[in-house]
């Protein structure tokens, strides 16, 4: 069967680009005209690519569609996804390929400066994405503006959809439609802080989600389901098998592990455990460049 007619377990929409990684001693950086740092590196990836590569490494059939530029950065994205055996179908955008600059400190913490270069009127044609939607079991939408315009067709086809709101504070309107129209919602507690449990309950109360997951770094993650009561269930963080290099892509790896569990019929707590193990593994390589395999994930789950 050709990849043009193959079925997907996951179709990822949006979220590719290239990171410039600058390693600094500490965050925030000192206010100075010049700060000497180590070698500055370029890494293709971003959230959508990381989720696609992570779920593919776990043995799922994965497609990815996005708008990128006919530029050097776009070629890096294409090469990365080809190496990872992700079926990538790009549309060319005159705005070029997205970029980000990530400052990473000695403890692996990061501060990201994201290049939101897509024009507000950027859209994917329906005759481009509909055939791919019809071939997938699950859709994962990155919070790109153009991705929101796929919701009506996803719902009409009855396909489950997930999204990652990252550090949404519950206030920014850009994220709200993604939060309320997705079946599975991921977010980081970094944005809402102490208000995270209330925000999780709000998403379940006002939206269509059956499960909301909040990641909290070294504190682990929290799961809240529609039928599981008002208090989020805590999933402890997993211990990395090697020293932490940086946390870039750890949240995306968590999403990949969780989706693998969900799509292979695990219960929600085991999905969270898979997410924690995948996220911890991602921290041991720069910019999530070594996604955990299914064999390693299952072995780590037996040891833990």
C-alpha positions as CSV (number, residue, x, y, z in Angstrom):
1,X,0.0,0.0,0.0
2,X,1.4,3.4,-0.9
3,X,1.7,6.1,1.7
4,X,-0.8,8.2,-0.3
5,X,-3.5,5.6,0.5
6,X,-2.2,4.3,3.8
7,X,-4.2,4.8,7.1
8,X,-2.8,6.9,9.9
9,X,-3.1,6.3,13.6
10,X,-2.3,10.0,14.1
11,X,-2.4,13.0,11.8
12,X,-0.6,16.0,13.2
13,X,-1.6,19.4,11.9
14,X,0.9,22.3,12.1
15,X,3.8,23.1,14.4
16,X,7.0,22.6,12.5
17,X,10.0,24.9,12.4
18,X,13.7,25.4,13.4
19,X,15.0,26.2,16.9
20,X,18.1,28.2,17.5
21,X,19.4,27.0,20.9
22,X,21.6,29.2,23.0
23,X,23.0,27.7,26.2
24,X,23.5,30.2,29.0
25,X,24.7,29.8,32.6
26,X,21.4,30.9,34.2
27,X,18.0,32.4,33.5
28,X,17.2,35.2,33.3
29,X,20.3,36.3,31.5
30,X,22.2,39.3,32.7
31,X,21.5,42.7,31.2
32,X,24.6,43.4,29.1
33,X,25.6,44.4,25.6
34,X,27.4,41.1,25.2
35,X,27.2,37.7,26.9
36,X,29.6,34.9,26.0
37,X,27.9,31.6,25.5
38,X,28.8,28.1,24.2
39,X,28.3,27.0,20.6
40,X,24.9,28.2,19.2
41,X,23.1,25.3,17.5
42,X,20.3,25.0,15.0
43,X,17.7,22.2,15.5
44,X,14.7,21.5,13.3
45,X,11.6,20.4,15.1
46,X,8.9,22.4,17.0
47,X,5.9,21.0,18.8
48,X,4.1,19.4,15.8
49,X,7.2,17.7,14.4
50,X,8.2,16.5,17.9
51,X,4.8,14.9,18.5
52,X,4.8,13.3,15.0
53,X,8.4,11.9,15.5
54,X,7.6,10.8,19.0
55,X,4.4,8.8,18.1
56,X,6.2,7.4,15.0
57,X,9.1,6.1,17.1
58,X,6.5,4.4,19.3
59,X,5.3,2.4,16.2
60,X,2.2,4.4,15.2
61,X,1.5,5.3,11.6
62,X,1.9,9.1,11.5
63,X,1.2,11.8,9.0
64,X,1.9,15.5,9.4
65,X,0.6,18.5,7.3
66,X,1.8,22.0,7.7
67,X,2.6,25.3,5.9
68,X,6.4,25.9,5.5
69,X,8.6,28.0,3.4
70,X,10.6,27.1,0.3
71,X,13.8,28.0,2.3
72,X,16.8,26.6,4.1
73,X,14.9,26.1,7.3
74,X,12.0,24.3,5.5
75,X,14.5,21.9,4.0
76,X,15.8,21.1,7.5
77,X,12.3,20.3,8.6
78,X,11.7,18.0,5.6
79,X,15.0,16.2,6.2
80,X,14.2,15.6,9.9
81,X,10.8,14.2,9.2
82,X,12.0,12.0,6.4
83,X,14.7,10.5,8.7
84,X,12.0,9.9,11.3
85,X,9.7,8.1,8.7
86,X,6.9,10.6,9.2
87,X,4.7,11.0,6.1
88,X,5.1,14.8,5.8
89,X,2.9,16.8,3.3
90,X,3.9,20.5,3.3
91,X,2.1,23.4,1.7
92,X,4.4,26.3,0.7
93,X,3.9,29.6,2.4
94,X,5.4,32.8,1.3
95,X,5.9,33.8,4.9
96,X,8.6,31.2,5.2
97,X,9.3,28.5,7.8
98,X,8.7,29.4,11.5
99,X,11.7,29.8,13.8
100,X,12.3,30.1,17.6
101,X,15.2,31.1,19.7
102,X,15.5,29.1,22.9
103,X,17.7,30.1,25.9
104,X,18.6,27.0,27.9
105,X,20.3,27.2,31.3
106,X,22.7,24.8,33.0
107,X,19.7,22.9,34.6
108,X,18.0,22.4,31.3
109,X,15.3,25.1,31.9
110,X,14.4,27.1,28.8
111,X,13.0,30.4,27.7
112,X,11.6,30.4,24.2
113,X,11.2,33.3,21.8
114,X,8.7,32.1,19.2
115,X,8.5,33.5,15.6
116,X,4.8,33.7,14.9
117,X,5.3,34.7,11.3
118,X,2.2,33.1,9.7
119,X,-0.2,35.7,8.2
120,X,-3.6,35.9,9.8
121,X,-5.4,34.8,6.6
122,X,-3.2,31.7,6.1
123,X,-5.5,28.7,5.4
124,X,-5.2,25.1,4.3
125,X,-7.4,24.2,1.3
126,X,-10.1,21.6,2.1
127,X,-9.2,19.5,-0.9
128,X,-5.7,19.2,0.6
129,X,-6.5,18.2,4.2
130,X,-9.9,16.4,3.8
131,X,-8.5,13.2,2.2
132,X,-5.9,12.9,5.0
133,X,-8.5,13.5,7.7
134,X,-10.6,10.6,6.2
135,X,-7.6,8.3,6.5
136,X,-6.8,8.9,10.2
137,X,-7.9,7.5,13.6
138,X,-6.9,10.6,15.5
139,X,-6.0,14.2,14.8
140,X,-3.6,16.3,16.9
141,X,-3.9,20.0,16.3
142,X,-1.0,22.4,17.0
143,X,-2.4,25.8,18.1
144,X,-1.6,27.4,14.8
145,X,-4.3,29.8,13.7
146,X,-5.0,28.1,10.4
147,X,-5.5,24.7,12.3
148,X,-8.7,26.0,14.0
149,X,-10.5,26.1,10.6
150,X,-10.3,22.2,10.4
151,X,-12.5,21.7,13.5
152,X,-15.8,21.7,11.6
153,X,-14.6,19.0,9.2
154,X,-13.0,16.9,12.0
155,X,-16.2,17.0,14.0
156,X,-18.4,16.1,10.9
157,X,-16.2,13.1,10.3
158,X,-16.4,12.1,14.0
159,X,-12.6,11.9,14.5
160,X,-11.2,12.3,18.0
161,X,-8.9,15.3,18.3
162,X,-6.3,16.4,20.8
163,X,-4.4,19.7,21.2
164,X,-1.6,21.1,23.4
165,X,-2.3,24.5,24.8
166,X,1.3,24.8,26.3
167,X,1.4,27.5,28.9
168,X,-2.1,28.9,28.4
169,X,-3.3,31.1,31.3
170,X,-6.9,30.5,30.6
171,X,-7.4,34.1,29.4
172,X,-5.8,34.3,25.9
173,X,-8.5,34.0,23.3
174,X,-6.3,32.4,20.7
175,X,-6.3,29.1,22.7
176,X,-9.9,29.0,23.8
177,X,-11.4,27.4,20.7
178,X,-8.8,24.7,20.8
179,X,-9.5,24.1,24.5
180,X,-13.2,23.8,24.1
181,X,-13.4,21.8,20.8
182,X,-10.9,19.1,21.5
183,X,-11.6,15.7,23.0
184,X,-8.2,15.5,24.8
185,X,-6.5,18.6,26.0
186,X,-2.9,19.0,27.2
187,X,-1.6,22.1,28.9
188,X,1.3,23.2,31.1
189,X,0.7,24.4,34.7
190,X,3.4,27.1,34.0
191,X,0.7,29.4,32.6
192,X,-2.2,29.1,35.0
193,X,-0.1,28.3,38.1
194,X,-2.3,27.7,41.2
195,X,-5.4,28.2,39.0
196,X,-4.6,25.1,36.9
197,X,-7.1,22.7,38.6
198,X,-9.9,25.2,38.1
199,X,-8.9,25.7,34.5
200,X,-9.0,22.0,33.9
201,X,-12.5,21.8,35.4
202,X,-13.6,24.7,33.3
203,X,-12.4,23.0,30.1
204,X,-14.3,19.9,31.0
205,X,-17.4,21.8,32.0
206,X,-17.6,24.2,29.0
207,X,-16.0,22.1,26.2
208,X,-16.2,18.6,24.7
209,X,-13.1,17.1,26.2
210,X,-13.3,13.9,28.1
211,X,-9.7,14.2,29.5
212,X,-7.5,17.2,30.4
213,X,-3.9,16.7,31.3
214,X,-1.7,19.4,33.0
215,X,2.1,18.8,33.0
216,X,4.1,20.3,35.8
217,X,7.7,19.5,35.0
218,X,9.6,17.8,37.9
219,X,6.3,17.7,39.9
220,X,4.8,15.3,37.4
221,X,1.4,15.7,35.7
222,X,-2.2,15.9,36.7
223,X,-5.2,14.1,35.0
224,X,-8.8,15.1,35.1
225,X,-11.6,13.2,33.4
226,X,-15.2,14.0,32.8
227,X,-16.3,11.0,35.0
228,X,-13.5,11.0,37.5
229,X,-14.5,13.6,40.1
230,X,-13.4,17.2,40.7
231,X,-9.8,16.5,41.9
232,X,-7.1,15.9,39.4
233,X,-5.2,12.6,39.7
234,X,-1.4,13.0,40.2
235,X,1.1,11.1,38.0
236,X,4.6,11.4,39.5
237,X,7.5,12.4,37.2
238,X,9.7,9.7,35.9
239,X,13.4,9.6,36.7
240,X,15.5,10.1,33.5
241,X,17.8,7.2,32.7
242,X,20.7,9.6,32.0
243,X,21.7,13.2,33.0
244,X,19.3,15.9,31.9
245,X,20.6,17.9,28.8
246,X,17.6,20.2,28.4
247,X,13.8,20.2,28.6
248,X,13.1,21.4,25.0
249,X,10.5,19.0,23.7
250,X,9.8,17.2,26.9
251,X,6.1,18.2,26.9
252,X,5.8,17.1,23.3
253,X,7.3,13.7,24.2
254,X,4.8,13.5,27.1
255,X,2.0,14.0,24.5
256,X,3.4,11.3,22.3
257,X,3.6,8.8,25.1
258,X,0.1,9.6,26.2
259,X,-1.3,9.3,22.7
260,X,0.4,6.0,22.2
261,X,-1.3,4.7,25.4
262,X,-4.7,6.1,24.4
263,X,-4.5,4.6,20.9
264,X,-3.5,1.2,22.1
265,X,-6.4,1.0,24.6
266,X,-4.6,1.8,27.9
267,X,-6.5,3.4,30.8
268,X,-5.9,7.1,31.4
269,X,-3.5,6.6,34.3
270,X,-1.3,4.3,32.3
271,X,-1.4,6.8,29.4
272,X,-0.1,9.4,31.9
273,X,2.6,7.0,33.0
274,X,3.7,6.5,29.4
275,X,3.7,10.2,29.0
276,X,5.9,10.7,32.0
277,X,8.4,8.1,30.8
278,X,8.6,9.5,27.3
279,X,9.0,13.1,28.7
280,X,11.8,12.0,31.0
281,X,13.6,10.3,28.2
282,X,13.4,13.4,26.0
283,X,15.3,15.4,28.6
284,X,18.4,13.3,28.1
285,X,19.1,14.4,24.5
286,X,19.3,18.0,23.1
287,X,16.0,19.3,21.8
288,X,14.2,16.0,22.1
289,X,16.3,14.5,19.3
290,X,16.1,10.9,20.6
291,X,12.5,10.0,21.0
292,X,11.8,6.9,23.1
293,X,11.0,3.7,21.2
294,X,8.1,1.4,22.0
295,X,10.5,-1.3,23.2
296,X,12.2,1.1,25.5
297,X,9.0,2.6,26.8
298,X,7.5,-0.7,27.7
299,X,10.7,-1.9,29.3
300,X,10.9,1.3,31.4
301,X,7.3,0.9,32.4
302,X,8.1,-2.6,33.7
303,X,11.1,-1.3,35.7
304,X,9.3,1.7,37.3
